[in-house]
């Protein structure tokens, strides 16, 4: 019996980005991406493993080699619009946030359960690690082009920053493709 439950939700890929290795967080918009088991080749977040960061500092000393569950940053077009409105901007370019994929069509996207799967019709499957908490890095990118707006990003993005994930099954993705949402079939933990 499958443990992942297919939901009624699917989303359209409306934006794709590539964050070059060794540069800023800013993504370069692209029409298509090829995902391998280690993410997108040549990208900042590529790799089967990575050095631990502040997000897991209560578990590991900073720089400890750990599994890379942050190969991909996935955002919601709807939540990007909400962030922009809260920042009093007309729109927010996902490139400032280091986005890999922007989807349209899944409500409350930043809160889909960890271990959910997003699967394309061709079979590419991304496993969701967890909600991506907002940080100051996108604010710096925004501030570089829109003076006076960068500091507003972190509070505006709370609960709307999307999710991080890793490639479970490699494949290609292009703008216009659809990803189907599968969620773990288990009750919420309530100790």
C-alpha positions as CSV (number, residue, x, y, z in Angstrom):
1,X,0.0,0.0,0.0
2,X,1.5,3.3,-1.0
3,X,2.4,5.6,1.8
4,X,2.3,8.8,-0.3
5,X,-1.2,10.0,-1.0
6,X,-1.9,11.7,-4.3
7,X,-3.7,15.0,-3.7
8,X,-6.1,16.9,-6.0
9,X,-3.5,19.6,-6.4
10,X,-1.1,20.2,-9.2
11,X,0.8,23.3,-10.1
12,X,2.1,25.0,-13.2
13,X,5.7,25.9,-13.5
14,X,5.6,29.6,-14.2
15,X,9.3,30.5,-13.6
16,X,12.6,28.7,-13.5
17,X,16.0,30.0,-12.2
18,X,19.6,28.9,-11.9
19,X,21.9,30.3,-9.2
20,X,25.5,30.1,-10.5
21,X,28.0,28.6,-8.1
22,X,30.3,31.0,-6.3
23,X,28.2,34.1,-6.9
24,X,25.4,35.9,-5.1
25,X,22.1,34.3,-4.3
26,X,20.5,35.9,-7.3
27,X,19.1,33.4,-9.8
28,X,19.2,33.8,-13.6
29,X,15.9,33.1,-15.3
30,X,15.9,30.1,-17.7
31,X,13.3,28.3,-19.8
32,X,14.3,24.8,-18.7
33,X,16.4,23.0,-16.1
34,X,17.9,19.5,-16.0
35,X,17.9,18.0,-12.5
36,X,20.3,15.2,-11.6
37,X,20.5,13.3,-8.3
38,X,22.8,16.1,-7.0
39,X,20.6,19.0,-8.2
40,X,21.4,21.3,-11.1
41,X,25.0,21.0,-12.4
42,X,27.1,24.1,-11.7
43,X,24.6,25.6,-9.3
44,X,25.3,27.2,-5.9
45,X,23.2,24.5,-4.2
46,X,24.4,21.5,-6.2
47,X,25.7,18.4,-4.5
48,X,24.7,15.2,-2.7
49,X,26.2,16.7,0.5
50,X,26.8,20.2,1.8
51,X,28.3,22.0,4.8
52,X,25.8,22.6,7.6
53,X,24.7,26.2,8.1
54,X,23.0,28.2,10.8
55,X,19.6,26.6,10.1
56,X,20.9,23.4,11.8
57,X,23.4,24.9,14.2
58,X,21.5,23.3,17.2
59,X,22.2,19.9,15.7
60,X,25.7,20.2,14.1
61,X,28.7,22.6,14.4
62,X,28.7,25.0,11.4
63,X,30.5,23.5,8.4
64,X,29.8,19.8,9.3
65,X,29.3,17.7,6.2
66,X,25.6,16.6,6.0
67,X,23.2,15.4,3.3
68,X,22.1,18.2,1.0
69,X,18.3,18.5,1.3
70,X,18.4,22.1,0.0
71,X,19.3,21.4,-3.6
72,X,16.1,23.2,-4.8
73,X,14.2,26.3,-3.6
74,X,10.5,26.2,-4.7
75,X,8.2,29.2,-4.3
76,X,4.6,30.0,-4.9
77,X,3.5,32.7,-7.4
78,X,0.6,33.4,-5.1
79,X,2.8,33.8,-2.0
80,X,5.3,36.0,-4.0
81,X,2.4,38.3,-4.7
82,X,1.5,38.4,-1.0
83,X,5.1,39.2,-0.1
84,X,5.3,42.0,-2.7
85,X,2.0,43.5,-1.4
86,X,3.3,43.4,2.2
87,X,6.5,45.1,1.1
88,X,4.4,47.7,-0.8
89,X,6.0,46.7,-4.1
90,X,4.1,46.0,-7.4
91,X,5.8,42.7,-7.8
92,X,8.7,40.7,-6.5
93,X,11.2,39.1,-8.9
94,X,11.9,35.5,-7.8
95,X,15.5,35.9,-8.9
96,X,16.2,38.0,-5.8
97,X,15.2,35.0,-3.7
98,X,17.5,32.5,-5.4
99,X,14.5,30.6,-6.6
100,X,14.8,27.4,-8.6
101,X,11.1,26.9,-9.4
102,X,8.0,29.1,-9.0
103,X,4.7,27.2,-9.1
104,X,1.2,28.5,-9.4
105,X,-1.9,26.5,-8.2
106,X,-1.2,25.0,-4.7
107,X,-2.8,26.9,-1.8
108,X,-0.7,27.6,1.3
109,X,2.3,26.2,-0.5
110,X,4.9,27.1,2.1
111,X,3.2,24.8,4.6
112,X,2.9,21.6,2.5
113,X,4.1,18.7,4.7
114,X,7.8,17.7,4.8
115,X,8.5,14.6,2.7
116,X,5.8,15.6,0.2
117,X,6.6,14.9,-3.4
118,X,6.2,17.1,-6.4
119,X,6.2,14.9,-9.6
120,X,6.2,16.0,-13.2
121,X,4.3,14.1,-15.9
122,X,7.7,13.0,-17.3
123,X,8.7,11.6,-13.9
124,X,11.0,14.2,-12.3
125,X,10.3,14.0,-8.6
126,X,11.4,16.5,-5.9
127,X,11.1,15.6,-2.3
128,X,10.2,18.5,0.0
129,X,12.5,19.0,2.9
130,X,10.6,21.7,4.8
131,X,9.5,25.3,4.8
132,X,12.2,27.7,3.8
133,X,12.5,30.3,6.6
134,X,13.1,33.8,5.4
135,X,16.6,35.2,5.8
136,X,18.4,38.5,5.1
137,X,20.2,37.4,1.9
138,X,17.2,38.1,-0.5
139,X,16.7,41.4,1.2
140,X,20.3,42.4,0.2
141,X,19.5,41.5,-3.4
142,X,16.3,43.5,-3.4
143,X,18.0,46.5,-1.8
144,X,20.6,46.5,-4.5
145,X,17.9,47.3,-7.1
146,X,15.2,48.8,-5.0
147,X,16.6,51.0,-2.3
148,X,14.6,51.1,0.9
149,X,12.8,47.8,0.3
150,X,15.3,45.2,1.3
151,X,14.7,45.3,5.0
152,X,11.0,44.7,4.5
153,X,11.6,41.3,2.9
154,X,12.2,39.1,5.9
155,X,9.1,40.1,7.9
156,X,6.9,40.1,4.8
157,X,8.1,36.6,3.8
158,X,7.4,35.0,7.1
159,X,5.3,31.9,6.3
160,X,5.5,32.6,2.6
161,X,9.1,31.8,1.6
162,X,8.3,28.5,-0.1
163,X,10.1,25.2,0.6
164,X,13.4,23.6,0.0
165,X,13.8,20.1,-1.5
166,X,16.1,17.6,-3.1
167,X,15.9,15.5,-6.3
168,X,14.5,12.0,-5.7
169,X,14.2,11.1,-9.4
170,X,16.2,13.1,-12.0
171,X,14.7,14.7,-15.1
172,X,14.0,17.9,-17.0
173,X,11.6,20.6,-16.2
174,X,10.5,23.6,-18.4
175,X,8.1,26.5,-18.0
176,X,4.5,25.3,-18.5
177,X,5.1,21.9,-17.1
178,X,2.9,20.7,-14.3
179,X,3.9,19.1,-10.9
180,X,1.5,16.9,-9.0
181,X,1.5,17.0,-5.2
182,X,1.7,13.8,-3.2
183,X,1.7,14.1,0.7
184,X,2.7,11.6,3.4
185,X,-0.4,9.6,4.5
186,X,0.1,10.0,8.2
187,X,-1.5,12.0,11.1
188,X,0.1,15.1,12.4
189,X,2.4,14.6,15.4
190,X,0.7,15.7,18.5
191,X,2.7,14.7,21.6
